[in-house]
Amino acid sequence: MESLLASPSVYRASFPCASSASRSPSRARLAVTPAGAGARARARSLLRCGAKDSILEELAQDDMVNAVELAQWENGKSINDIAASQGIRIRRHCRPNVPLKEIEEELGAPRNILEKIIWDKEVEVAEGHAKKPLKEVIEAAGQAPPARDFYGALASAFKRNGMPALIAEVKKASPSRGVLRENFNPVEIAQAYEKNGAACLSILTDEKYFQGSFENLAKVRKSGVKCPLLCKEFVIDKWQIYYARSQGADAILLIAAVLPDLDIKYFLRICKELGMTALIEVHDEREMERVLNISGVQLIGINNRSLETFVVDTSNTKMLLDMHGDTIREKGILVVGESGLFNPDDVAYVQNAGVSAVLVGESLVKQDDPGRAIAGLFGKELLH
Ligand SMILES: O=C(O)c1ccccc1NCC(=O)[C@H](O)[C@H](O)COP(=O)(O)O
């Protein structure tokens, strides 16, 4: 695990956010993400002794960094510039200690709900770092019981049932639908899902928008539930991955609409080191193409819900699989159809499109008995 400690600090120091306070390349490089206190210190000391080139050298030797990205860095491009060049519309503010009002004066209001979630997440992650420094969280992750095989559980459930494997979501509320279930007991819901054939569970941990928590994740893990657990978070920083692992997560969500390629590559590397699976979520063709060009991807989620507009359209899964199904199959990647699935026709539609698994929240969690709702969703009981 120590091996991961060296490159991240360099990496984080090298992909700054844009801000008026950090326009010049060298200063910009020091305006690192909230997570980067240690990185900042290290980068400062390196720069102070005129060692900028040694940072570059380390980056250049790192096989996950390609020449284009490195060139962008050298030209002083900020993380927002790099993200925009990859078609990412979500911006970062990168200043968790500055009041939102000031940030909005400079950047304008968040352009959509996803951007708003990410701006809040930047503050939350900085607070997390302050409460539990990265080093502690890495140690805790190292002491957690080994991660369960999320990918393997999906593959074998798909084989067993001849139907998409179910990732059942423990979801109390959402920005698009408000509160889905008043009487919400995450452990009872998780146990009911498992008993009724869910292959894996997804636990929302975002508090502000989904009324989830890391406490829910840890409680489900400790309750005796055996299904592998996905930590459903808006990951922008490695701290969150280590923290999720320390709380019992076996898999983590990485959203291509938010994360530049280099972040995805780097976070995949951390997941591998921790024995975790990464579910990489795409929504459109550009994101799918980017993710298919990244090596080591095992699981792609196609979200039928636009996280910017909330519009749900299951034909999104079909459209992307019609275009890229061959490449996906050649690479042995499993596809998860996500969001807006309510009945056996919906499941059959995405199965025919080529998914091996589905991620379902609302249509299960809203029923009086979320466990029994699984047979209703699939039109038959699922085998364990
Ligand atoms: O669910 C939302 O409203 C939402 C809004 C903004 C960002 C993410 C959002 N949902 C995350 C998900 O992807 C879903 O929880 C998951 O796919 C299950 O969807 P559903 O079965 O439609 O509850």
The ligand as an SDF file (V2000), in Angstrom:
LIG
                    3D

 23 23  0  0  0  0  0  0  0  0999 V2000
  -31.3910    9.4360   -8.3160 O   0  0  0  0  0  0  0  0  0  0  0  0
  -31.2070   10.6560   -8.5200 C   0  0  0  0  0  0  0  0  0  0  0  0
  -32.1030   11.5140   -8.4810 O   0  0  0  0  0  0  0  0  0  0  0  0
  -29.8280   11.1750   -8.7930 C   0  0  0  0  0  0  0  0  0  0  0  0
  -29.6260   12.5270   -8.9710 C   0  0  0  0  0  0  0  0  0  0  0  0
  -28.3510   13.0430   -9.1900 C   0  0  0  0  0  0  0  0  0  0  0  0
  -27.2730   12.1820   -9.2220 C   0  0  0  0  0  0  0  0  0  0  0  0
  -27.4670   10.8270   -9.0540 C   0  0  0  0  0  0  0  0  0  0  0  0
  -28.7280   10.3180   -8.8490 C   0  0  0  0  0  0  0  0  0  0  0  0
  -28.9480    8.9680   -8.6660 N   0  0  0  0  0  0  0  0  0  0  0  0
  -27.9280    8.0010   -8.5920 C   0  0  0  0  0  0  0  0  0  0  0  0
  -28.2730    6.7940   -9.3360 C   0  0  0  0  0  0  0  0  0  0  0  0
  -27.5980    6.5460  -10.2900 O   0  0  0  0  0  0  0  0  0  0  0  0
  -29.4450    5.9390   -8.9180 C   0  0  0  0  0  0  0  0  0  0  0  0
  -29.5850    6.0140   -7.5470 O   0  0  0  0  0  0  0  0  0  0  0  0
  -29.3610    4.4710   -9.3050 C   0  0  0  0  0  0  0  0  0  0  0  0
  -28.9900    4.2740  -10.6110 O   0  0  0  0  0  0  0  0  0  0  0  0
  -30.7320    3.8070   -9.0690 C   0  0  0  0  0  0  0  0  0  0  0  0
  -31.7020    4.4920   -9.8060 O   0  0  0  0  0  0  0  0  0  0  0  0
  -33.2590    4.2710   -9.5690 P   0  0  0  0  0  0  0  0  0  0  0  0
  -33.5480    2.8010   -9.7050 O   0  0  0  0  0  0  0  0  0  0  0  0
  -33.9410    5.0400  -10.6470 O   0  0  0  0  0  0  0  0  0  0  0  0
  -33.5580    4.7500   -8.2030 O   0  0  0  0  0  0  0  0  0  0  0  0
  1  2  2  0
  2  3  1  0
  2  4  1  0
  4  5  1  0
  4  9  2  0
  5  6  2  0
  6  7  1  0
  7  8  2  0
  8  9  1  0
  9 10  1  0
 10 11  1  0
 11 12  1  0
 12 13  2  0
 12 14  1  0
 14 15  1  0
 14 16  1  0
 16 17  1  0
 16 18  1  0
 18 19  1  0
 19 20  1  0
 20 21  2  0
 20 22  1  0
 20 23  1  0
M  END
$$$$
